[in-house]
Amino acid sequence: MLVIELCDQGDLVRMLEASEAAGATLDPLFVQRVVVQLLLAVAHMHSLQIAHRDLKLSNVYITSSGDVKVRPSCEMLKMRLRLRRELTTCGRGLWMM
């Protein structure tokens, strides 16, 4: 069982769909804050030699205070010490090739 923090604002897909349905756009300052936090989260994962490999809008959650949480993925893996292309299939569709 995985226990995570409550992210009552849902994921970014839900937020974008709700905004679009209301005929509005997301606040640019909110978008900037999300992007900065997401980049910091990825930098932290990489500092621990972890690659997420399935980072997408539906895996990024927002708390009521506006903090970003990245959902863990079964695609996460420990990176090799030497950089090289992974031989495993990962992601969705051929566009990633």
Buried (B, 14 or more C-beta within 10 A) or exposed (E): EEEEEEBEBEBBEBBEEEEEEEEEEBEEEEEEBBEEBBEEBBEEBEEEEBBBBBBBEEBBBBEEEEBBBBBEBEBBBEBEEEEEEEEEEEEEEEEEE
